[in-house]
Amino acid sequence: MYRILTVEDDRGIADAVNDSLTRWGFECRRAENFADIIAEFEAFKPHLVLLDIMLPFYNGYFWCGRIREFSNVPVIFISSASDNMNIIMAMEKGGDDFIKKPFDMPVLTAKINALLRRAYDFSSEVKLTHRGLTLNVNDSSFSYEGERFELTKNEYRILLTLLESKGKIVSREKLMIALWETDSFVDDNTLTVNVNRLRKKLDGAGLNDFIVTRHGVGYQIEE
């Protein structure tokens, strides 16, 4: 489970962001001691930091610079001060992305997921496997009983997201957010088409009922 530290002095915004991200399976914490964000960072050991610019005691640029002295953890600046100078300053201080307030949570969630995938690439780790299927993360395909099967970009993203949450129900909204990371516009009907195509490929390989529909909720790969 990825941990996200939200450094935002507007408690309402911080709580709304953390509540939403928690529903997506992230472990979230809101910074409390704005005089020592590094202590908060070291205690929580986040995988990603959401960082406002205007903060009590020291601004977000200062804290990003301090974090960069010892960590390459992804940092997303979130601020209403979104003029070019502030965006440039955020990037020069070590920020990885910048999102303007007010923002849409699906957009923020997609950016967080994209940064986490790039920062914690698991392609060199143990491959994702289940019921004899192996997802090949390097070439967007899967293997089963010695045969290799090509996947489209969207089919691969759906299967990856479901395998990462194996045993849990994944909502349709979460799958659509995962597909937005491919730079494709995906609506509810498009998701259904892609899931059905993926199922046909899995069935054709001999993996019947690999993806289970949870009506009114989403999809699941059962343990």
Buried (B, 14 or more C-beta within 10 A) or exposed (E): EBBBBBBBBEEEBBBBBBEBBEEBEBBBBBBEEBEBBBEBBEEBEBBBBBBBBEBEEBBBBBBBEBBBEEBEBBBBBBBEBBEEEBBEBBBEBBBBBBBBBEBEBBEBBBBBBBBBEEBEEEEEEEBBEBEEBBBBBEEBBBBBEEEEBEBBBBBBBBBBBBBBBBEEBBBBBBBBBBBBBBEEEBEEEBBEEBBEBBBEBBEEBEBEEBBEEEEEEBBBBEE
